[in-house]
């Protein structure tokens, strides 16, 4: 679990990967959603929640005023690329790099808050975090590593089809075959990703045990802002190949889209960009349902 990436993970789910028709509701309740997720991992006290709330609001106001316009520009560039087919995979590779830069930007912005929050954890809260991460590890292992290789390929293929159909509509047999070939590539295997995740997590927990030390801030900042320094060589190589393969898949799927699919995709991107542009940067709304993090 990467605490500094909760904001972006929730945001990308809502903005870029999902099919949410009420973007305003999802975004304006991000403060509640993030606080709820943090509480799940850290079991925050009432005092910690009260301390976190205004800081989280400030981060979200910053995000809305400075980052959402960049996401809108990103969507507009994506529309332009799709409208001027054929797509070169290198163009999509560059788009993916921009999304990674968005993660880095949020990491830098939120590091001081995350650092102060983690420094104040009690031993019981750290134990709770360890237990929660261990549970998450078991669930991820069960979902991604324990199935047979053939089943992993099948499930990987199914997930990608489900992610694309809201954007392109029903996929053709040829398009599903493209996804099937992508799902069988060795760089899509989960083992190296899981091992690399465990390496970062071990370093994070070891640093957390030294949260009273003078160099805790520096060590945690390194973990949060230069996370690729902790990648294994095997994962680093796999990540590069995986992103290239994903860009190739996206390009092939979009280039093979018929006129109906292309129009559907462009319309979805345009509507999403309109929704982003229509979001006013105001304080997040108080959720209608009571939260355990209040």
C-alpha positions as CSV (number, residue, x, y, z in Angstrom):
1,X,0.0,0.0,0.0
2,X,1.5,3.3,-1.1
3,X,-0.2,6.0,1.1
4,X,0.9,8.9,-1.2
5,X,-0.8,7.3,-4.2
6,X,-4.3,6.9,-2.7
7,X,-5.4,10.2,-4.1
8,X,-4.3,9.4,-7.6
9,X,-5.5,5.8,-7.5
10,X,-9.0,7.0,-6.5
11,X,-8.9,9.8,-9.0
12,X,-7.8,7.8,-11.9
13,X,-10.4,5.2,-11.2
14,X,-13.1,7.9,-11.3
15,X,-11.8,10.0,-14.1
16,X,-9.9,7.9,-16.6
17,X,-10.8,4.2,-16.2
18,X,-14.3,4.1,-15.0
19,X,-17.7,4.7,-16.6
20,X,-19.0,7.0,-13.9
21,X,-21.8,9.3,-15.1
22,X,-21.6,11.5,-12.0
23,X,-18.0,12.7,-11.9
24,X,-18.9,15.7,-9.8
25,X,-20.2,13.5,-6.9
26,X,-17.1,11.2,-7.0
27,X,-14.6,14.0,-7.0
28,X,-16.3,16.2,-4.4
29,X,-16.3,13.2,-2.0
30,X,-12.7,12.3,-2.5
31,X,-11.8,13.8,0.9
32,X,-14.2,11.3,2.5
33,X,-13.1,8.4,0.4
34,X,-9.4,9.0,1.0
35,X,-9.9,9.5,4.7
36,X,-12.0,6.3,4.9
37,X,-9.2,4.4,3.1
38,X,-6.5,5.7,5.3
39,X,-8.5,4.8,8.4
40,X,-8.8,1.3,7.0
41,X,-5.0,1.0,7.0
42,X,-4.1,3.1,10.0
43,X,-7.0,3.0,12.4
44,X,-6.7,6.7,13.0
45,X,-7.7,8.4,16.3
46,X,-10.3,11.2,16.4
47,X,-7.5,13.7,17.0
48,X,-5.6,12.4,13.9
49,X,-8.7,12.6,11.8
50,X,-9.3,16.2,12.9
51,X,-5.7,17.1,12.1
52,X,-5.8,15.4,8.7
53,X,-9.1,16.9,7.5
54,X,-8.0,20.5,6.7
55,X,-4.8,19.3,5.2
56,X,-6.6,16.9,2.9
57,X,-8.9,19.7,1.9
58,X,-6.0,21.8,1.0
59,X,-4.4,19.1,-1.1
60,X,-7.7,18.5,-3.0
61,X,-8.1,22.3,-3.6
62,X,-4.5,22.3,-4.9
63,X,-5.3,19.3,-7.1
64,X,-8.5,20.7,-8.5
65,X,-7.0,24.1,-9.3
66,X,-3.6,22.9,-10.7
67,X,-3.9,19.3,-11.8
68,X,-7.4,19.0,-13.3
69,X,-6.6,21.5,-16.1
70,X,-3.6,19.3,-17.0
71,X,-5.8,16.2,-17.1
72,X,-8.2,18.1,-19.4
73,X,-5.3,19.0,-21.7
74,X,-4.2,15.3,-21.6
75,X,-7.7,14.2,-22.7
76,X,-7.8,16.8,-25.5
77,X,-4.5,15.6,-26.8
78,X,-5.8,12.0,-26.7
79,X,-8.8,13.1,-28.7
80,X,-6.6,14.7,-31.3
81,X,-4.4,11.6,-31.6
82,X,-7.4,9.3,-32.0
83,X,-9.0,11.7,-34.5
84,X,-5.9,11.7,-36.6
85,X,-5.4,7.9,-36.8
86,X,-3.3,5.8,-37.4
87,X,-1.8,6.0,-34.0
88,X,1.9,5.3,-33.4
89,X,2.5,3.3,-30.2
90,X,5.2,5.8,-29.3
91,X,2.6,8.5,-29.1
92,X,0.7,6.5,-26.5
93,X,3.9,5.6,-24.6
94,X,4.4,9.4,-24.2
95,X,0.9,9.8,-22.9
96,X,1.5,7.0,-20.3
97,X,4.7,8.8,-19.2
98,X,2.6,11.9,-18.6
99,X,0.3,10.0,-16.3
100,X,3.3,8.7,-14.4
101,X,4.5,12.3,-14.0
102,X,1.1,13.1,-12.5
103,X,1.7,10.5,-9.8
104,X,5.1,12.0,-9.1
105,X,3.6,15.5,-8.8
106,X,1.0,14.3,-6.2
107,X,3.7,12.5,-4.3
108,X,5.8,15.6,-3.9
109,X,2.7,17.7,-2.9
110,X,1.5,15.3,-0.3
111,X,4.8,14.0,1.2
112,X,4.9,16.6,4.1
113,X,1.4,15.6,5.3
114,X,2.0,11.9,4.9
115,X,5.3,12.2,6.8
116,X,3.9,14.1,9.7
117,X,0.9,11.7,9.9
118,X,3.1,8.6,9.9
119,X,5.6,10.0,12.4
120,X,2.8,10.3,14.9
121,X,1.5,6.7,14.6
122,X,1.4,4.7,17.8
123,X,2.9,1.2,18.0
124,X,-0.6,-0.2,18.0
125,X,-1.4,1.6,14.7
126,X,1.8,0.4,13.1
127,X,0.9,-3.1,14.1
128,X,-2.6,-2.6,12.6
129,X,-0.9,-1.4,9.4
130,X,1.3,-4.4,9.2
131,X,-1.7,-6.7,9.8
132,X,-3.7,-4.9,7.1
133,X,-0.9,-5.1,4.6
134,X,-0.3,-8.8,5.3
135,X,-4.0,-9.4,4.6
136,X,-3.8,-7.4,1.4
137,X,-0.7,-9.4,0.3
138,X,-2.6,-12.7,0.9
139,X,-5.5,-11.4,-1.2
140,X,-3.3,-10.2,-4.0
141,X,-1.4,-13.5,-4.0
142,X,-4.6,-15.5,-4.1
143,X,-6.0,-13.4,-7.0
144,X,-2.9,-12.9,-9.1
145,X,-0.3,-15.6,-8.3
146,X,-2.1,-18.8,-7.1
147,X,-4.2,-19.4,-10.2
148,X,-2.6,-21.6,-12.9
149,X,-0.6,-19.8,-15.7
150,X,-3.5,-20.5,-18.1
151,X,-6.1,-19.1,-15.7
152,X,-3.9,-16.0,-15.1
153,X,-3.8,-15.3,-18.8
154,X,-7.5,-15.9,-19.2
155,X,-8.3,-13.5,-16.3
156,X,-5.9,-10.9,-17.6
157,X,-7.6,-11.0,-20.9
158,X,-11.0,-10.8,-19.4
159,X,-10.1,-7.7,-17.3
160,X,-8.7,-5.9,-20.3
161,X,-11.8,-6.6,-22.4
162,X,-13.9,-5.2,-19.6
163,X,-11.8,-2.1,-19.4
164,X,-12.0,-1.4,-23.1
165,X,-15.7,-2.1,-23.9
166,X,-17.1,1.0,-22.0
167,X,-14.8,3.1,-24.3
168,X,-15.1,1.3,-27.7
169,X,-18.4,-0.6,-27.3
170,X,-18.5,-4.2,-28.2
171,X,-15.2,-5.5,-29.4
172,X,-14.8,-7.5,-32.6
173,X,-13.3,-11.0,-32.7
174,X,-10.1,-9.6,-34.1
175,X,-9.8,-7.0,-31.3
176,X,-10.4,-9.7,-28.7
177,X,-7.6,-11.7,-30.4
178,X,-5.3,-8.8,-30.0
179,X,-6.0,-8.7,-26.3
180,X,-5.5,-12.4,-26.1
181,X,-2.0,-12.2,-27.6
182,X,-1.1,-9.3,-25.3
183,X,-2.3,-11.2,-22.2
184,X,0.1,-14.1,-23.1
185,X,3.2,-12.0,-23.2
186,X,5.7,-12.8,-20.5
187,X,6.1,-9.2,-19.4
188,X,2.4,-9.3,-18.2
189,X,3.2,-11.9,-15.6
190,X,2.5,-10.8,-12.0
191,X,5.3,-12.5,-10.1
192,X,8.0,-9.8,-10.6
193,X,5.4,-7.0,-9.9
194,X,4.5,-8.7,-6.6
195,X,8.1,-9.3,-5.6
196,X,8.9,-5.7,-6.3
197,X,5.9,-4.5,-4.3
198,X,7.1,-6.6,-1.4
199,X,10.5,-5.0,-1.6
200,X,9.2,-1.5,-1.5
201,X,6.8,-2.4,1.3
202,X,9.6,-4.0,3.4
203,X,11.6,-0.8,3.1
204,X,8.6,1.3,4.0
205,X,7.8,-0.7,7.1
206,X,11.5,-0.7,8.2
207,X,11.6,3.1,7.8
208,X,8.3,3.4,9.8
209,X,9.9,1.6,12.7
210,X,12.5,4.4,12.8
211,X,9.9,7.2,12.7
212,X,11.5,8.9,15.8
213,X,14.9,9.2,14.2
214,X,16.3,12.4,12.8
215,X,16.6,11.1,9.3
216,X,13.0,9.7,9.1
217,X,11.8,12.6,7.0
218,X,14.5,12.1,4.4
219,X,14.2,8.4,4.3
220,X,10.4,8.5,3.8
221,X,10.7,11.3,1.2
222,X,13.1,9.0,-0.7
223,X,10.6,6.2,-0.6
224,X,7.6,8.3,-1.7
225,X,9.3,10.5,-4.3
226,X,12.0,8.3,-5.8
227,X,10.2,5.0,-5.6
228,X,11.9,3.6,-8.7
229,X,15.2,3.6,-6.8
230,X,13.7,0.6,-4.9
231,X,12.7,-1.3,-8.0
232,X,14.5,-4.6,-8.6
233,X,16.4,-4.8,-11.9
234,X,14.1,-7.5,-13.1
235,X,11.0,-5.4,-12.4
236,X,12.6,-2.3,-14.0
237,X,13.1,-4.2,-17.2
238,X,9.7,-5.8,-17.1
239,X,8.0,-2.4,-16.5
240,X,9.6,-0.9,-19.6
241,X,8.6,-3.9,-21.7
242,X,5.1,-3.9,-20.2
243,X,4.4,-0.3,-20.9
244,X,5.7,-0.7,-24.5
245,X,3.4,-3.7,-25.0
246,X,0.4,-1.8,-23.6
247,X,1.0,1.1,-25.9
248,X,1.2,-1.3,-28.8
249,X,-2.1,-2.9,-27.7
250,X,-3.8,0.4,-27.3
251,X,-2.6,1.5,-30.7
252,X,-3.7,-1.7,-32.5
253,X,-7.1,-1.6,-30.8
254,X,-7.8,2.0,-31.6
255,X,-6.4,1.7,-35.2
256,X,-8.6,-1.3,-35.8
257,X,-11.8,0.5,-34.5
258,X,-14.6,0.9,-37.0
259,X,-16.2,4.3,-37.4
260,X,-18.8,3.6,-34.8
261,X,-16.2,2.6,-32.2
262,X,-14.0,5.6,-33.0
263,X,-17.0,8.0,-32.6
264,X,-18.0,6.3,-29.4
265,X,-14.5,6.6,-28.0
266,X,-14.1,10.3,-29.0
267,X,-17.5,11.1,-27.6
268,X,-16.7,9.5,-24.2
269,X,-13.4,11.4,-24.0
270,X,-15.1,14.6,-25.0
271,X,-17.8,14.2,-22.3
272,X,-15.2,13.3,-19.7
273,X,-13.2,16.4,-20.6
274,X,-16.4,18.5,-20.4
275,X,-17.1,17.1,-16.9
276,X,-13.6,17.9,-15.8
277,X,-13.9,21.5,-17.1
278,X,-17.2,21.9,-15.3
279,X,-15.9,21.0,-11.9
280,X,-15.6,24.2,-9.7
281,X,-12.7,24.1,-7.2
282,X,-14.6,24.5,-4.0
283,X,-14.2,22.8,-0.6
284,X,-15.3,19.1,-0.9
285,X,-18.9,18.5,0.1
286,X,-19.8,16.9,3.3
287,X,-20.9,13.3,2.5
288,X,-24.6,12.5,3.0
289,X,-23.7,9.2,4.7
290,X,-21.9,9.2,8.0
291,X,-18.3,8.1,7.8
292,X,-16.3,6.0,10.3
293,X,-13.4,8.5,9.7
294,X,-15.3,11.4,11.3
